[in-house]
Amino acid sequence: MMKKLLSVILAAVLFATLSISAAAAENSYGINYPTKAEIFAKAKELGIDFSTAETFSEPYNTDGPDYAPGKMSEQSQQQALDVLNFYRYIAGLPSDVQIDDSFGELAQASALVNAANGTLSHYPEKPADMSDELYQLGYSGSGRANIAWNQKNLKYAIVKGWMDDSSASNIPMVGHRRWILNPSMQYTGFGEAQRYYAMYSFDRSRKGSFTGDYIAWPAPNTPLEMFSGSVFSVTLGSGYDKPSADKVSVTVTSETLQKSWTVNKENPERGFYVNNDGYGMAKCIIFKVDNFSAEDTIHITISGVTKNGTEAPIDYTVNLFSMADISTTRRYVILRPQRTMVDPEVTATSLLDSQPAVSWSSTDGDIADYYPGYGLFSYQEGEATVTASVGGKSVDIPVISSLSPVLLGDADRDGEIASIDTTLIQRVMAFMDVSYFCEITSDVDGDGEITITDTTQIQRWLATMDTKYPIGESM
């Protein structure tokens, strides 16, 4: 009987143990990096809008003695939350953080107290005529929040301030970034007053346990628009031992720059730190690389990190890409020097700005240059390429400036159509060196490609045979 009872007890214990293990496994979560296509889709789904200032369902007042904390509107809170969750999504973390009204009260009171003082502080002083209750709420919120000042709006505070974290006082720990990317965060709240901003950061209420190996920022696929500055960070998961700056070394390889370099305690020129304080998660390796404004593929190797005393190097690749886009309906522009000005009709989009500023450059500003609000203008005859750029993307617009007519089919641009023009077109088709602008005048059928059809049509025209294209006429 005793043996039977013991068997029953052991079976029950085993069942309970397995049940607990299964529940723990079910509640655990790790890293799930999205693809570029998934990141584009997520941005579209969230409808992130960086252009708007915060609005309030209850107005704030920073002038005493009638201080009022105010309350951000649900729309403004949601817009900021979307940016936070978008960062977490890119980093492969759970991206379902929600607003907690009590955390919003703390964040709003923090912003108000700092605005009333005119000074940004996690430990703000009490304004002389502020109630103890409101001050204590603001003081408590400031000590538990990411805080910022003088950004365009709260969304920019997240991008350009907290996720950047490259200032001299922040780079040794990138604490704001680590709180935003804290795996166990489930709730937050936001506040703003006179361009003082706060985000409640200290929540750790997410159920389950984080099983990821490490958290990398920038992540393997990261939009340039969401990566401000040049500070990389890798926060190690629980499986790693506490890292030491004396042992850790980082090798960075840039495909665009076609070079590699090492960052460590002996080579800290670009910035190198190891921080083991508990900003969200402890055990963080921080290294600064060259500023990136263009798309690049960057390979990272971190040595000198261990698991249970055994070397466990980290290797990963970061693909920086732009979510901006720019296009034009003009395949080319033809100008008459000092007589015509043409709008090239450029359309640009950017994640950070609903009306992004387009920058312009020219291979020869005398032949063609862009004048904002007017268009392309030329001072003298010649050929040039004008480039319009936004957010790492660009579009080239070839320009021919000529006082005499530019004729369709006149590949050598000598003012007449002859057999030499067909020869030049054949050189284009054979990928031989010719003027880029030869391709413009040679595309007689207007399909955007130089093919045998173009030479055939010119030959028909030279033989006075019918052709449906305006060969020999001004373009």
Secondary structure as UniProt FT lines:
FT   HELIX           2..27
FT   HELIX           36..46
FT   STRAND          56..58
FT   STRAND          71..72
FT   HELIX           74..90
FT   TURN            91..92
FT   STRAND          98..99
FT   HELIX           101..117
FT   TURN            128..129
FT   HELIX           132..142
FT   TURN            143..144
FT   STRAND          145..149
FT   HELIX           154..156
FT   HELIX           157..162
FT   TURN            163..164
FT   TURN            168..173
FT   HELIX           175..180
FT   TURN            183..184
FT   STRAND          187..188
FT   STRAND          190..193
FT   TURN            194..195
FT   STRAND          196..200
FT   STRAND          214..217
FT   STRAND          221..223
FT   HELIX           224..226
FT   STRAND          231..236
FT   TURN            238..239
FT   TURN            245..247
FT   STRAND          249..254
FT   TURN            255..258
FT   STRAND          259..264
FT   TURN            269..270
FT   STRAND          272..275
FT   STRAND          284..288
FT   STRAND          296..303
FT   STRAND          306..307
FT   TURN            308..309
FT   STRAND          310..311
FT   STRAND          314..321
FT   STRAND          325..328
FT   STRAND          333..335
FT   TURN            337..339
FT   STRAND          341..342
FT   STRAND          346..349
FT   STRAND          359..362
FT   TURN            365..367
FT   STRAND          369..371
FT   TURN            372..374
FT   STRAND          375..377
FT   STRAND          382..390
FT   TURN            391..392
FT   STRAND          393..401
FT   TURN            408..409
FT   TURN            411..412
FT   HELIX           419..429
FT   TURN            430..431
FT   HELIX           436..442
FT   TURN            444..445
FT   HELIX           452..462
FT   TURN            463..464
FT   TURN            471..472
//
